[in-house]
Amino acid sequence: MGRILVIDQGTTGSRAIIFDEHGERLFMEYKEFRQIYPKPGWVEHDPMEIWDVTLDVTKRVLANANMSGKDISAIGITNQRETTTLWDKNTGKPLYNSIVWACRRTTDICQDLISKGYNEIFNKKTGLIIDPVYSATKIRWIMDNVDGVKEKVDRDEVLFGTIDSWLLWNLTGGNVHATDFSNASRTMLFNVKDIKWDEELLKIMDIPANMLPEVKPSVGLFGYTDKKLFGKEIPITGIAGDQQAALFGQTCFEEGDTKNTYGTSCVPLMFTGTKPVFTDKGLLTLAWGYNNEVKY
């Protein structure tokens, strides 16, 4: 029976864990990476360092377990949410450091949006209030403040992703640009009622849709790892933002169940139930609702 390899990419470090078919943890490796503080209230990560550290712990856990890619049936990814990376779609190189969810540099952008009366529109469509924690204003800041990025965006040479998308892109050798519902819902650009990127919100933020990842259900085939990484093309079959993954991990399966997790932040999260999501192709998935989330 093959094993499951889980990548847990967090705010201060990356962890790789191997589980057996019964969900028992067999081996684990962890490594921290740098926290970058250019100014008070600003927080960044080096996306290449995140990738290097994540790949390192993944290879080390396989080595310590005396396993290879042939022993792994599937890979799952959970990740720090909202943290924003823009990279060149042709070279795969980041255009700026990842702006971390905790960064407050876009406060002025948020205040401008609120003063123009947009808060209700964003809240109705995304379930979120306008705040610097979410990805949308981070994307806008990079486009407006990093030399050459806006021109590359205009030429359709730029991709955006939260950290799950960045890892997926690198794990698949640049072949897959995608995310899942849970991470998309934290960008302030995803309509949680229509289950898609929202054209009106993108227009307000002046962010082109072609730089956004494809959004898929959290469980399903996202792609296959580059054979050069592990000696085998391993299917990547699950992605979920860390707090939604924690809610599931704490067995909050009944409507109203709530968890509280303590990491870099303290995050209460409530499971508000499931509803079927239909598309022109029929039943797509069961969408999970998450309400009443607060970061302290």
C-alpha positions as CSV (number, residue, x, y, z in Angstrom):
1,M,0.0,0.0,0.0
2,G,1.4,3.4,-1.0
3,R,1.9,6.3,1.5
4,I,0.5,9.8,1.5
5,L,2.9,12.7,1.5
6,V,1.6,15.9,3.0
7,I,3.3,19.3,2.6
8,D,2.4,21.8,5.3
9,Q,3.7,25.2,4.3
10,G,3.3,27.6,7.2
11,T,4.1,31.2,8.0
12,T,7.5,30.4,9.7
13,G,8.5,27.1,8.2
14,S,7.7,24.1,6.0
15,R,6.8,20.6,7.2
16,A,6.7,17.3,5.2
17,I,4.8,14.3,6.7
18,I,4.3,10.8,5.5
19,F,1.1,9.0,6.5
20,D,0.1,5.4,6.1
21,E,-3.3,4.3,4.7
22,H,-4.9,4.5,8.1
23,G,-3.9,8.1,8.6
24,E,-1.1,7.3,11.1
25,R,1.9,9.6,10.9
26,L,5.1,7.7,10.1
27,F,7.8,10.3,9.5
28,M,8.1,14.1,9.6
29,E,10.6,16.8,8.8
30,Y,10.5,20.5,9.5
31,K,12.6,23.6,8.7
32,E,12.1,27.3,9.3
33,F,12.9,30.1,6.8
34,R,13.5,33.8,7.1
35,Q,11.0,36.4,8.1
36,I,11.7,39.7,6.3
37,Y,10.6,43.1,7.8
38,P,11.5,45.9,5.4
39,K,9.6,48.5,7.4
40,P,7.4,48.5,10.6
41,G,4.2,46.6,9.8
42,W,5.6,45.1,6.6
43,V,6.2,41.3,6.4
44,E,7.7,39.4,3.5
45,H,9.0,36.0,2.5
46,D,11.4,35.0,-0.2
47,P,9.3,32.7,-2.4
48,M,12.4,30.9,-3.8
49,E,13.5,30.2,-0.2
50,I,10.0,28.9,0.6
51,W,10.3,26.5,-2.4
52,D,13.8,25.5,-1.6
53,V,13.0,24.8,2.1
54,T,9.8,22.9,1.1
55,L,11.6,20.7,-1.4
56,D,14.4,20.1,1.1
57,V,12.1,18.8,3.9
58,T,10.1,16.7,1.3
59,K,13.3,15.0,0.1
60,R,14.6,14.6,3.6
61,V,11.5,12.9,4.9
62,L,11.6,10.4,2.0
63,A,15.3,9.7,2.7
64,N,14.8,9.3,6.4
65,A,11.9,6.9,5.7
66,N,14.0,5.0,3.2
67,M,11.4,5.7,0.5
68,S,11.3,7.1,-2.9
69,G,8.7,8.7,-5.1
70,K,7.6,5.2,-6.1
71,D,6.4,4.6,-2.5
72,I,4.1,7.7,-2.5
73,S,0.5,7.3,-3.8
74,A,-0.4,11.0,-3.6
75,I,0.6,14.4,-2.3
76,G,-1.6,16.9,-0.4
77,I,-0.8,20.6,0.2
78,T,-1.9,22.8,3.0
79,N,-0.5,26.3,3.3
80,Q,-0.5,29.8,4.9
81,R,-3.3,31.6,3.3
82,E,-3.5,35.1,1.7
83,T,0.2,35.4,1.3
84,T,0.7,36.8,-2.2
85,T,3.3,35.9,-4.9
86,L,3.6,37.3,-8.4
87,W,6.0,35.5,-10.8
88,D,7.0,35.6,-14.5
89,K,5.1,33.0,-16.3
90,N,8.0,32.5,-18.8
91,T,10.9,32.2,-16.4
92,G,9.1,31.1,-13.3
93,K,11.0,33.7,-11.3
94,P,9.3,35.8,-8.6
95,L,8.9,39.5,-9.4
96,Y,9.0,40.5,-5.8
97,N,9.1,38.9,-2.4
98,S,5.8,37.2,-1.2
99,I,3.8,39.7,0.8
100,V,2.7,37.8,3.9
101,W,-0.9,37.8,5.2
102,A,0.2,39.7,8.3
103,C,1.6,42.6,6.3
104,R,-0.3,45.9,6.8
105,R,1.3,48.0,4.0
106,T,-1.9,48.2,2.0
107,T,-3.9,49.9,4.7
108,D,-4.1,53.1,2.6
109,I,-5.4,51.2,-0.4
110,C,-8.1,49.6,1.8
111,Q,-9.1,52.9,3.3
112,D,-9.5,54.4,-0.2
113,L,-11.8,51.5,-1.2
114,I,-13.8,51.8,1.9
115,S,-14.2,55.6,1.5
116,K,-15.5,55.0,-2.0
117,G,-18.2,52.8,-0.6
118,Y,-17.0,49.4,-1.8
119,N,-17.0,47.5,1.5
120,E,-20.6,46.3,1.1
121,I,-20.0,45.1,-2.4
122,F,-16.9,43.1,-1.4
123,N,-18.6,41.7,1.8
124,K,-21.7,40.6,-0.1
125,K,-19.7,38.7,-2.7
126,T,-16.8,37.4,-0.8
127,G,-18.0,37.2,2.8
128,L,-15.0,39.3,3.8
129,I,-14.5,42.9,4.9
130,I,-11.9,45.1,3.1
131,D,-8.7,44.6,4.9
132,P,-4.9,44.4,4.1
133,V,-4.8,40.7,5.2
134,Y,-6.4,39.6,2.0
135,S,-4.5,39.1,-1.3
136,A,-6.3,41.6,-3.6
137,T,-4.7,44.8,-2.3
138,K,-1.3,43.0,-2.1
139,I,-1.5,42.2,-5.8
140,R,-2.4,45.9,-6.5
141,W,0.5,47.1,-4.4
142,I,3.1,45.0,-6.3
143,M,1.6,46.1,-9.6
144,D,1.8,49.8,-8.6
145,N,5.1,49.8,-6.7
146,V,7.5,47.3,-8.3
147,D,9.3,48.5,-11.5
148,G,8.3,46.7,-14.6
149,V,5.5,44.6,-13.1
150,K,2.6,46.5,-14.6
151,E,4.1,46.4,-18.0
152,K,4.6,42.6,-17.7
153,V,1.0,42.3,-16.5
154,D,-0.2,44.2,-19.6
155,R,1.8,41.8,-21.8
156,D,0.2,38.8,-20.0
157,E,3.5,37.6,-18.6
158,V,2.6,37.5,-14.9
159,L,0.9,34.9,-12.7
160,F,-0.5,35.4,-9.3
161,G,-0.8,32.8,-6.6
162,T,-1.2,32.2,-2.9
163,I,1.5,29.8,-1.6
164,D,-0.3,26.7,-2.6
165,S,-0.3,27.9,-6.3
166,W,3.4,28.8,-6.1
167,L,4.2,25.3,-4.8
168,L,1.9,23.6,-7.3
169,W,3.6,25.5,-10.1
170,N,7.0,24.4,-9.0
171,L,6.1,20.8,-8.2
172,T,4.6,20.4,-11.6
173,G,7.5,22.0,-13.4
174,G,5.5,25.0,-14.4
175,N,2.7,23.0,-16.0
176,V,-0.2,23.8,-13.6
177,H,-1.4,27.1,-12.4
178,A,-4.3,26.4,-10.0
179,T,-5.7,26.8,-6.5
180,D,-8.6,25.5,-4.5
181,F,-11.8,27.0,-3.2
182,S,-10.5,27.6,0.3
183,N,-7.5,29.6,-0.8
184,A,-9.4,31.5,-3.5
185,S,-12.0,32.5,-1.0
186,R,-9.3,34.4,1.0
187,T,-8.2,36.7,-1.9
188,M,-11.1,39.2,-1.7
189,L,-11.6,38.5,-5.4
190,F,-13.6,35.2,-5.3
191,N,-17.4,35.2,-5.4
192,V,-18.3,32.5,-2.8
193,K,-21.9,32.4,-4.0
194,D,-21.2,32.0,-7.7
195,I,-18.0,30.0,-7.0
196,K,-15.8,31.9,-9.4
197,W,-13.5,34.9,-9.8
198,D,-15.7,38.0,-9.7
199,E,-15.5,40.3,-12.7
200,E,-16.8,43.3,-10.9
201,L,-14.3,43.0,-8.1
202,L,-11.5,42.5,-10.5
203,K,-12.5,45.6,-12.4
204,I,-12.6,47.6,-9.1
205,M,-9.1,46.4,-8.3
206,D,-7.9,46.7,-11.9
207,I,-6.5,43.2,-11.8
208,P,-6.7,41.1,-15.0
209,A,-8.3,37.7,-14.8
210,N,-5.6,36.1,-16.9
211,M,-3.1,36.3,-14.1
212,L,-5.3,34.3,-11.7
213,P,-5.1,30.5,-11.1
214,E,-7.8,28.1,-12.1
215,V,-10.0,27.3,-9.1
216,K,-10.7,23.7,-8.3
217,P,-12.4,21.7,-5.5
218,S,-10.0,21.0,-2.6
219,V,-10.1,17.3,-3.2
220,G,-9.3,16.1,-6.8
221,L,-6.5,15.8,-9.2
222,F,-4.5,19.1,-9.6
223,G,-1.6,17.7,-11.6
224,Y,1.5,15.5,-11.4
225,T,4.9,16.3,-10.0
226,D,7.8,16.8,-12.4
227,K,9.4,13.3,-12.7
228,K,12.9,14.9,-12.1
229,L,12.0,15.8,-8.5
230,F,11.1,12.4,-7.1
231,G,11.8,9.9,-9.9
232,K,8.1,9.5,-10.5
233,E,5.1,11.6,-11.5
234,I,3.2,11.7,-8.3
235,P,-0.4,12.9,-8.4
236,I,-1.2,16.0,-6.3
237,T,-4.8,15.3,-5.2
238,G,-5.6,17.8,-2.4
239,I,-5.1,21.4,-1.5
240,A,-6.6,23.4,1.4
241,G,-5.7,26.6,3.2
242,D,-4.3,25.9,6.7
243,Q,-7.3,27.0,8.7
244,Q,-9.9,25.1,6.7
245,A,-7.6,22.1,6.8
246,A,-7.4,22.5,10.6
247,L,-11.2,22.7,10.8
248,F,-11.5,19.4,9.0
249,G,-8.6,17.9,11.0
250,Q,-10.4,18.8,14.2
251,T,-13.4,16.8,12.9
252,C,-15.7,19.8,12.7
253,F,-18.2,18.0,10.4
254,E,-21.5,19.1,11.8
255,E,-23.1,22.5,11.1
256,G,-22.1,24.9,13.9
257,D,-18.9,23.1,14.9
258,T,-16.1,25.5,15.7
259,K,-12.4,25.2,16.3
260,N,-9.7,27.5,17.6
261,T,-6.1,27.0,16.5
262,Y,-3.0,28.7,17.8
263,G,-0.1,29.3,15.6
264,T,1.4,32.5,14.3
265,S,-2.1,33.8,14.7
266,C,-5.2,32.7,16.7
267,V,-8.0,31.7,14.4
268,P,-11.5,30.7,15.3
269,L,-13.4,29.0,12.4
270,M,-17.0,27.8,12.2
271,F,-18.4,25.1,9.8
272,T,-21.6,26.6,8.5
273,G,-22.8,23.5,6.6
274,T,-22.6,22.2,3.0
275,K,-24.6,23.0,0.0
276,P,-24.5,21.5,-3.5
277,V,-22.8,23.6,-6.2
278,F,-24.2,23.1,-9.7
279,T,-22.6,24.1,-13.0
280,D,-23.6,23.6,-16.6
281,K,-22.0,20.2,-16.3
282,G,-24.2,19.2,-13.4
283,L,-23.2,18.7,-9.7
284,L,-19.7,20.0,-9.2
285,T,-19.0,19.6,-5.5
286,L,-20.2,20.3,-2.0
287,A,-19.2,23.8,-1.0
288,W,-18.3,24.3,2.6
289,G,-19.2,27.6,4.3
290,Y,-16.9,29.3,6.8
291,N,-18.1,32.2,8.9
292,N,-17.1,34.3,11.8
293,E,-13.4,34.1,11.3
294,V,-11.3,36.6,13.2
295,K,-7.5,36.9,13.5
296,Y,-5.9,38.3,16.6
